[in-house]
Each structure stands twice: as C-alpha cells, then as structure tokens.
Amino acid sequence: MEVKTLTVAQNFIDGLDKSTNTKVYKCIRLLREFGKKLGMPYSKKVGNNLYELRGLGKTHVRLLYCFEADLAWILHGFIKKSNKITNNDLELAEQRKKILAL
C-alpha cells in the first residue's frame, strides 16, 4: 500500500529525535506492508475512516491517518501524554481529511 504524508505531519516526524523517528518509520513501513490489515499494537481505529498509528517506546508517538482506496494518508502527528486522544487532535485530523475530500 502506498502511504502519503501531509506536509505538516511530515514536519512533525522530521522534528522527532533520531531514536523516536526510527520507530515511527518502522510503523509506517508496517502500514505500507499490511495496509488495512494492520492491527494492534501498531494500529487502532479511532473514528470514521480514522486510525492511529502507534509508535511504541519511551516516547509514545501517534500518527492519525485515513484510507482512500489503496492509499493511506497520514494527516496529523503528536506525542501522546495521556490515555485518551484529545478532541483537538481528532478534530484537526478530521479537518485535514475534509480538505483532502476523503
């Protein structure tokens, strides 16, 4: 599966420290390989055609993404500091999904 990343999400990924960045790219490779079949502990559905890619490790990084046919779009990235994804993060990803008209 092809994975595309919005510029703002790519900037977030590029700004991570090297160790965390490596773990995030491992998760993205898994998304490319398994696509919609990728599940826990790496991926979890969090909304209507909205999923979180879960970078595990010392720093818990989350990338919110959606699918369009045989393509995954990474919409938003953040460092998770609590057990629940904030409404602001979910709303931001939903807004970006609407901009893509998905």
C-alpha positions as CSV (number, residue, x, y, z in Angstrom):
1,M,0.0,0.0,0.0
2,E,1.2,3.5,-0.8
3,V,1.5,5.9,2.2
4,K,1.4,9.6,1.7
5,T,2.1,12.2,4.4
6,L,0.7,15.7,4.6
7,T,3.5,18.3,4.9
8,V,2.5,19.3,8.5
9,A,2.6,15.6,9.6
10,Q,6.0,15.1,7.8
11,N,7.4,18.2,9.6
12,F,6.3,16.7,12.9
13,I,8.0,13.3,12.1
14,D,11.2,15.1,10.9
15,G,11.3,17.1,14.2
16,L,11.5,13.9,16.4
17,D,14.7,12.7,17.9
18,K,16.6,10.1,15.9
19,S,15.5,7.1,18.1
20,T,11.8,8.0,18.0
21,N,12.0,8.9,14.3
22,T,13.3,5.4,13.6
23,K,10.5,3.8,15.5
24,V,7.9,5.9,13.7
25,Y,9.3,4.9,10.3
26,K,9.2,1.3,11.3
27,C,5.4,1.7,11.9
28,I,5.0,3.5,8.6
29,R,6.8,0.5,6.9
30,L,4.3,-1.9,8.6
31,L,1.4,0.2,7.3
32,R,2.8,0.0,3.8
33,E,3.2,-3.8,4.1
34,F,-0.1,-4.7,5.8
35,G,-2.3,-1.8,4.9
36,K,-5.9,-2.1,6.3
37,K,-4.9,-5.4,7.9
38,L,-2.5,-3.8,10.3
39,G,-3.9,-4.0,13.8
40,M,-2.9,-3.7,17.5
41,P,-0.5,-2.9,18.9
42,Y,0.5,-0.8,15.9
43,S,-2.8,0.5,14.6
44,K,-6.2,1.2,16.1
45,K,-9.4,2.6,14.7
46,V,-10.4,5.9,16.4
47,G,-13.2,7.2,14.2
48,N,-15.0,7.0,10.8
49,N,-12.1,6.1,8.4
50,L,-9.7,7.5,11.0
51,Y,-6.9,5.4,12.6
52,E,-4.0,5.9,14.9
53,L,-0.6,4.5,14.0
54,R,1.0,3.8,17.3
55,G,4.8,4.4,17.7
56,L,5.7,2.5,20.8
57,G,8.7,3.1,23.1
58,K,9.9,5.6,25.6
59,T,8.1,8.4,23.7
60,H,4.5,7.4,22.6
61,V,4.0,9.0,19.2
62,R,0.7,8.8,17.4
63,L,0.0,9.4,13.8
64,L,-3.6,9.8,12.7
65,Y,-4.3,8.5,9.2
66,C,-7.1,7.5,6.9
67,F,-7.5,5.4,3.8
68,E,-8.5,6.4,0.2
69,A,-8.8,3.2,-2.0
70,D,-5.3,1.6,-1.9
71,L,-3.7,4.7,-0.3
72,A,-3.1,5.7,3.3
73,W,-2.8,9.4,4.2
74,I,-1.0,10.4,7.3
75,L,-2.9,13.5,8.5
76,H,-1.6,14.5,11.9
77,G,1.1,13.6,14.4
78,F,1.5,14.2,18.1
79,I,3.2,12.9,21.3
80,K,0.7,11.1,23.4
81,K,0.8,12.2,27.0
82,S,-2.4,10.8,28.4
83,N,-4.5,7.6,27.9
84,K,-7.0,9.3,25.7
85,I,-6.5,11.1,22.4
86,T,-7.6,14.7,22.8
87,N,-10.6,16.1,20.9
88,N,-8.4,18.8,19.4
89,D,-6.1,16.1,17.8
90,L,-9.1,14.2,16.5
91,E,-10.8,17.4,15.1
92,L,-7.6,18.5,13.5
93,A,-7.2,15.2,11.7
94,E,-10.9,15.3,10.6
95,Q,-10.4,18.8,9.2
96,R,-7.4,17.7,7.2
97,K,-9.3,14.7,6.0
98,K,-12.1,17.0,4.7
99,I,-9.6,19.2,2.9
100,L,-8.4,16.1,1.0
101,A,-12.2,15.4,0.3
102,L,-12.0,11.9,1.8
